Structure formats: structure tokens, C-alpha cells
Amino acid sequence: MVSIAYAMGQGGAPDGAAASFTSFIPLILMFVIFYFLLIRPQQKRNKDHRGMIANLKKGDRIVTSGGLHGRITGMDETTLTVEIADKVRVKINRSNVAGIVQSAPPAAAETKES
């Protein structure tokens, strides 16, 4: 005679490998969601900011991350000299530029066609 416990044994349970994979599916889905909603947009913003910093030029009106508005009067590899008022100039790191308010006007030679 076969006992009830023996008859209900391990026959219907899935493999150990398949069970462990199905338990990781929610973690994989969460990583994919985090990548597309958080990581990828942040990487794009960082890339755009690096491009903006690389394209700064004298005469550009900028705003710093601290909220100062000014015009670039001098440039170095890592620093900018920004005029924030008449005869008031400060040096800031390039990475502290939050955005360009107004780009420098084109050179006078480019505007004259004669």
C-alpha cells in the first residue's frame, strides 16, 4: 500500500535551475526599468553638459550653478573668468556653469559680406 505523503512527492515541482531563474525575473525587470527611467536620462544629461562646457567661448552670457549671471571674459583649461558687473570679475570652475543664457554674437568679419 502506498501512503498519501509518498504519492504527493516531488513529481510536480519544477527543476531547481528553472525555479531559481524565475525568481530572478522580477529583479531583472526592475533593473531594466531603472535603466530606462533613471540611468539613461542621467547619462544623456551629463553628455549634453560636457558638450556645452566644451563649446563655451568668450562673450557668452552664462549662469553658474550658484545662480550668478555673467559674461565670460577669459578662459583657461579648467577655469573661466566671468564678469558679473562693471569691473567685477570672478574665476569659476568650468564644471560650475549651469547653462548658457545667450551665446556670443558672431564676429564682425562674419557679418560683413562686402
Contacts in CASP RR format, 6 or more apart in sequence:
PFRMAT RR
TARGET T0000
AUTHOR 0000-0000-0000
METHOD contacts of the structure
MODEL  1
MVSIAYAMGQGGAPDGAAASFTSFIPLILMFVIFYFLLIRPQQKRNKDHR
GMIANLKKGDRIVTSGGLHGRITGMDETTLTVEIADKVRVKINRSNVAGI
VQSAPPAAAETKES
13 19 0 8 1.000
14 22 0 8 1.000
52 97 0 8 1.000
52 99 0 8 1.000
52 100 0 8 1.000
53 94 0 8 1.000
53 95 0 8 1.000
53 97 0 8 1.000
56 62 0 8 1.000
56 72 0 8 1.000
56 75 0 8 1.000
56 80 0 8 1.000
56 94 0 8 1.000
56 97 0 8 1.000
56 100 0 8 1.000
57 72 0 8 1.000
57 75 0 8 1.000
57 104 0 8 1.000
58 72 0 8 1.000
58 73 0 8 1.000
58 74 0 8 1.000
58 75 0 8 1.000
58 104 0 8 1.000
59 71 0 8 1.000
59 72 0 8 1.000
59 73 0 8 1.000
59 104 0 8 1.000
60 71 0 8 1.000
60 72 0 8 1.000
60 100 0 8 1.000
60 102 0 8 1.000
60 103 0 8 1.000
60 104 0 8 1.000
61 69 0 8 1.000
61 70 0 8 1.000
61 71 0 8 1.000
61 100 0 8 1.000
61 101 0 8 1.000
61 102 0 8 1.000
61 103 0 8 1.000
62 69 0 8 1.000
62 70 0 8 1.000
62 71 0 8 1.000
62 72 0 8 1.000
62 80 0 8 1.000
62 82 0 8 1.000
62 97 0 8 1.000
62 98 0 8 1.000
62 99 0 8 1.000
62 100 0 8 1.000
62 101 0 8 1.000
63 69 0 8 1.000
63 70 0 8 1.000
63 97 0 8 1.000
63 98 0 8 1.000
63 99 0 8 1.000
63 101 0 8 1.000
64 82 0 8 1.000
64 92 0 8 1.000
64 96 0 8 1.000
64 97 0 8 1.000
64 98 0 8 1.000
65 96 0 8 1.000
65 97 0 8 1.000
65 98 0 8 1.000
66 96 0 8 1.000
66 98 0 8 1.000
67 98 0 8 1.000
68 82 0 8 1.000
68 84 0 8 1.000
68 90 0 8 1.000
68 92 0 8 1.000
69 84 0 8 1.000
69 101 0 8 1.000
70 82 0 8 1.000
70 83 0 8 1.000
70 84 0 8 1.000
71 82 0 8 1.000
71 83 0 8 1.000
72 80 0 8 1.000
72 81 0 8 1.000
72 82 0 8 1.000
72 83 0 8 1.000
72 104 0 8 1.000
73 81 0 8 1.000
73 82 0 8 1.000
73 83 0 8 1.000
73 89 0 8 1.000
74 80 0 8 1.000
74 81 0 8 1.000
75 81 0 8 1.000
78 93 0 8 1.000
78 94 0 8 1.000
79 91 0 8 1.000
79 92 0 8 1.000
79 93 0 8 1.000
79 94 0 8 1.000
80 91 0 8 1.000
80 92 0 8 1.000
80 93 0 8 1.000
80 94 0 8 1.000
80 97 0 8 1.000
81 89 0 8 1.000
81 90 0 8 1.000
81 91 0 8 1.000
82 89 0 8 1.000
82 90 0 8 1.000
82 91 0 8 1.000
82 92 0 8 1.000
83 89 0 8 1.000
84 90 0 8 1.000
END
